[in-house]
Structure formats: structure tokens, C-alpha cells
């Protein structure tokens, strides 16, 4: 499913035109974006809802590989 998102400010002039344009494509749905603000920027208690950025990769194991005996 592909969503064609129309900003709410442009919906009066674009929504009907986009619905008509994609009428023959069942894989596309035209929707109006009615969000008022970003969810990530919503203030929590003393900024507790801040997004945490960190390196999620596992740290390397310290040390060296043992020597290999050629046979």
C-alpha cells in the first residue's frame, strides 16, 4: 500500500485532484495529514521524553586471536 499524503493546508485544492488521479490504482490511498505537531518534540516531565541517540552495535571483545598452528 502506498499512501499519498496531502498536507492539511493544501487539502482543499489538492485532495480531490489526487483522489481522481489515483482512482485506477488500488495500491495507492490518498490521505490528509492532520497532525498538529511532531510526536518526538512533545515535552515530557523536565524534558524526559527526549529521544536517546546511542551506538547500538555490540562493543568489541578485548584481546587478540590465538595463534593458528599450520598442519
C-alpha positions as CSV (number, residue, x, y, z in Angstrom):
1,X,0.0,0.0,0.0
2,X,1.3,3.4,-0.9
3,X,0.0,6.5,0.9
4,X,-0.1,9.8,-0.9
5,X,-0.1,12.3,2.0
6,X,-1.6,15.7,1.4
7,X,-0.8,18.5,3.9
8,X,-4.0,19.8,5.6
9,X,-3.3,23.3,4.3
10,X,-3.3,22.1,0.7
11,X,-6.2,19.7,1.0
12,X,-8.9,22.0,-0.3
13,X,-7.2,22.4,-3.7
14,X,-5.3,19.0,-4.0
15,X,-7.2,16.2,-2.2
16,X,-9.9,15.7,-4.8
17,X,-7.4,16.0,-7.7
18,X,-5.1,13.4,-6.2
19,X,-8.0,11.0,-5.5
20,X,-9.1,11.3,-9.1
21,X,-5.5,10.8,-10.4
22,X,-5.0,7.6,-8.4
23,X,-8.6,6.3,-8.8
24,X,-7.5,3.4,-11.0
25,X,-4.6,2.3,-8.8
26,X,-5.8,0.1,-5.9
27,X,-2.4,0.2,-4.3
28,X,-2.5,4.0,-3.6
29,X,-4.5,5.7,-0.9
30,X,-4.7,9.4,-0.6
31,X,-4.9,10.7,3.0
32,X,-4.8,14.2,4.6
33,X,-2.1,14.8,7.2
34,X,-3.9,16.3,10.2
35,X,-1.0,16.2,12.7
36,X,-0.5,19.4,14.6
37,X,3.0,18.8,16.0
38,X,5.8,16.2,15.9
39,X,5.4,13.5,18.5
40,X,9.1,13.3,19.3
41,X,9.1,17.0,20.2
42,X,6.3,16.6,22.7
43,X,7.6,17.9,26.0
44,X,7.6,15.4,28.9
45,X,8.4,15.9,32.5
46,X,11.5,18.1,32.6
47,X,12.4,17.0,29.0
48,X,12.3,13.3,30.0
49,X,10.8,12.4,26.6
50,X,13.9,13.3,24.6
51,X,15.0,10.9,22.0
52,X,18.1,9.0,23.0
53,X,20.8,8.6,20.4
54,X,23.4,5.9,21.0
55,X,25.5,3.4,19.3
56,X,23.6,0.1,19.3
57,X,26.5,-2.0,18.0
58,X,28.0,-4.5,20.3
59,X,31.4,-3.5,21.6
60,X,34.4,-5.4,20.5
61,X,35.8,-8.1,22.8
62,X,39.2,-7.1,24.1
63,X,42.2,-9.2,23.4
64,X,43.7,-11.0,20.4
65,X,43.0,-14.2,18.5
66,X,45.1,-17.2,19.5
67,X,47.9,-18.2,17.0
68,X,46.9,-20.9,14.5
69,X,49.1,-24.0,14.1
70,X,49.7,-24.8,10.4
71,X,49.3,-28.5,9.8
